[in-house]
Amino acid sequence: MADSTKNRRYETMSGIPLQNHYGPQDVRPYAEIGEPGQFPYTRGVHETMYRGKLWTMRMFAGFGTPEDTNRRFHFLLKEGQTGLSTAFDMPTLMGHDPDSDRSLGEVGREGVNVASVEDMERLFHGIPLAEVTTSMTINAPAVYLLACYIVVGERQGVSPSQLRGTLQNDMLKEYIAQKEWISPIRPAIRIMRDMLWYCTKEMPLWNTISISGYHIREAGATAVQELAFTLADGIGYVQLGLDAGLDVDSFAPRLSFFFDVHNDFFEEIAKFRAARRIWAKVMRERFGAKNPRSWILRTHAQTAGVSLMAQQPLNNVVRTTVQALAAVLGGTQSLHTNSYDETYALPTEDAATLALRTQQVIAEETGIPAVADPLGGSYFVEKLTDEMEERAMTYIRKIDELGGIVRAVEEGYPQREIANSAYQFQRAVDAGERVIVGVNRYASSDGNKIPTLKIDAQVEKTQIERIISLRQQRDAEAAKGALQELRRACRGNDPANDNIMVAVLQAVRAHVTLGEVCNLFREEFGEHHDPAFL
């Protein structure tokens, strides 16, 4: 039998060297670690944590037509899911209507297709928006999707002030990692500013921006880089709100975060703990926030899609379980667990149910939720939390030196750092220094036959017919006038009088489509080209 310690790297996935063991000499005094629910929130954002309220089990779902995803929503709610989370297809994410040449072959394939307010109404049919919290993973066209959600709420008799949920709406992350954009960076940030202004004043229960490290990590970042670049993005958004004339305590409590959870169990736990501590200090000391709710980093988490392997796919159940445990022990407020079949296709109902049951077993059978921060005081966990904080702050200081996160992204700094980390990780996998079970060790030649979800070609045809019919039946003059008003707003720069969010909301009421709004943005602002590797 081969020596299992051969080529073993005794360091975290971020490259933090690990001692053989840790002791009292390695940790801060207990008073500096603090208590759950108290500044700097290292040990959790609530005093009682999951005794008071379990994390929200918010399973990501979306495929095909709005009706297809609506049925999945109802199924997951029936199975015990406690929050909705919407995945959109590539045409929607990129701001194209289903009949665009750019949408060919992609409609409904990677998520649900939504190109009009009627599509949004179909998506949430039979779901009372006053009683659910909804997360929407949408960025470049987020202003349009939020406007659709608001109008659907109005049709149900629910005012914007009553809607509860989260919009990802994190464009800096798109330029850093996910690469789904419409306009150049600064116009996109301006649209976010107008949304932040509107939602702060009209939607007090809504999380306007979910600052996302998930896609940064999925692009190849280390845990330290994910932590640093995500918090740097958050710092940039707080400054954006301040520059718009908003008081920090008027909007900061409604900012939320979204982190990846990878395989390095203790490093992931330490990442969540360090994130809360850094954010609390930044908000109180750098931005002078007075409201304790502004100091609190509230986060959703999702297990690492990039860790799922096509080889021996049932191993992915184990990976997801370990990652879910890390998220819970790290103190997340909301969690999605990936399905074992996602490396092949969108999840089947059976696979999605098993992923949800994974969370339910942790919640109901393990006893883990009974104690807030059960690993608090662990010599190893506390030392690793400190290391994560120190290394992340080194990156944040570098970004400040470059002139802030927007300037750093324009220069391609975080993009290059992530690309280098991804390259080094793959080299280590190829050399056998990083083990992936079933891939570069313990591999087998057995087949990988598991059921997969198939998207019918009829989905694309249906959505194309619907969007064409909508354009033919709507009040053409009202739609034209709404687009003219949106163009005027784009050419202004006052969130109070030239607010793009307000103009898009009026366009949605006039049945203007997603592609029409986003094409206007392309005309007015131009298109983005990544500077990282030019």
C-alpha positions, 0 to 999 in steps of 0.5 A, a space after each residue: 500500500 502506498 504511503 498516504 503521507 507521501 507529498 502531503 502538504 501541511 498547510 491550508 488550501 490558502 497556503 497557511 503553514 500548519 503546526 503539528 499542534 496548538 496551545 494557549 501560547 498561540 491565541 489571544 486573550 479570551 476577552 479579545 475573542 469576545 462573546 456571541 452577539 457582541 462586537 466584534 462578532 467573531 463568535 457569531 452575530 446573535 447571542 443564542 445563534 441557532 437556538 434562537 433561529 436556525 439558519 435559513 435553508 435556501 436551496 438555489 433553484 431555476 431551470 426551463 420556463 418560469 412554470 418549471 421553476 415555479 413547480 420546483 419552488 413549490 416542491 422544495 417549500 413542501 419538503 421543508 425549504 425555508 427560503 427561495 433562491 432563484 437561478 437565472 439562465 445565461 440570456 437573463 444573466 447577460 441581459 438578452 431576450 430569448 429571441 436574441 441571436 445571442 440566446 440561441 441554445 441557452 434559454 432555460 439551460 442553466 437557470 430559469 428564463 425571465 425576460 418580462 414582468 409576465 415571466 416573473 409573475 409566472 415564476 411566483 404564481 401561488 407564492 405570496 410575496 408578503 410571506 416569503 423571503 426571496 434571493 435572486 442571483 442576478 447582477 448586470 440586469 439586477 435593476 430590471 429583475 428587481 423592478 419586475 419583482 416589485 411590480 409582481 408584488 404590487 399585483 398581489 397587493 404587496 407594497 415595496 416596503 413589505 418585500 423581504 429578500 436579497 438581490 445579489 447585485 454585486 457588479 465588482 465581483 462580476 468584473 473580478 471573477 464571474 464575467 457576466 457584465 453589460 456596461 463598463 465598471 463605472 456606469 454599472 456602479 452608478 446603476 447600483 448607486 441608484 438602486 441603493 438610493 431607491 431601496 434605502 428609501 422605499 424598501 427597508 426590509 430588502 437587502 439591495 446588495 449581497 456582496 459575493 465571495 462565492 464566485 470569486 472562490 469558484 474562479 480559483 481564489 484561495 480562501 484568504 483572497 475570497 475573504 479579502 476581495 469580498 470585504 474590499 468590495 463591501 468597503 467599496 459599496 459602503 463608500 458608494 452609498 456615502 458618496 451618494 449622500 446616504 447616512 451609513 446607518 441608513 443602508 449598511 444594516 441591509 448589506 449582506 454577504 455570500 461566501 463559498 464553503 470549500 473542503 478545508 474544514 477548519 480554514 472555512 470556519 476560520 474564514 467566517 469568523 475572521 470575516 465578521 471581525 474584520 467587517 465589524 472593525 471596518 464599519 465602526 472604525 473606518 466608516 464611523 457607523 453608530 448602529 450595531 446592526 451596521 457592524 454585523 456581517 450577515 451571510 448566506 453560504 453555498 457549498 463549493 460547486 467547483 469541488 464537485 467532481 464528475 468522477 465517482 459523483 456520489 463522493 460529492 455527497 460527502 464533500 457537500 456534507 463536510 462543507 455544510 458542517 463548516 458553514 454551520 460551525 462558522 455561523 452562517 445565517 443561510 445555506 444552500 447545499 449543492 446536489 451531487 449531480 450538478 457537475 453533469 446538469 441542473 439538479 434532479 428533484 431527488 438530488 436536490 431533496 438529498 441536498 436539502 436533507 443534508 441540512 435538515 440532518 445537521 439541524 435536527 440530529 447532530 446537536 450542533 445548533 445547540 451551542 453558539 460557536 462550539 469551536 470558539 476557544 479552540 487553540 487551532 481555530 482561534 489561531 487560524 482565525 487570526 491568520 486569516 484576518 491578518 492575511 486578508 488585511 494585507 490585501 485590503 491595505 494593498 487595494 487601498 494603496 491602489 486607490 480603492 477597489 474600483 481602481 484596483 479592478 480597472 487595473 486588473 489586480 484582483 483578477 491576476 491574483 486569482 488567476 495565479 492562485 488557480 494556476 498554482 492549485 491546478 499544478 498541485 493537483 496535477 502533481 498529486 500534491 493536492 489530492 482529489 479523491 476519485 480523480 488523482 487518487 483512489 480513481 476507478 474505471 467504473 461508469 458514472 451513470 446517474 439520472 440527470 435533468 434534461 431541458 426540453 427544446 420546447 422551452 426556448 420556443 415557448 419563451 420566444 413566442 411569449 416575448 414576441 407576443 408581448 411586444 405585439 400586444 402592449 401599448 407601443 407608445 407607452 413602452 417607447 415613452 418609458 424607454 425615452 425616460 430611461 435614456 434621459 435618466 442614464 444621461 443624468 447623474 442625480 440619484 434623486 432626480 435621474 434615478 435609473 431604478 425609478 425609470 426602469 420600474 416605470 419601463 417594467 410597468 409599460 411592459 418593456 422587456 429585459 433585452 430592451 432595457 439592457 440594450 439601451 444600457 449598451 447604447 448609452 454606456 458602451 460595453 466592457 472589456 476586461 483589462 486584466 490580461 490586455 
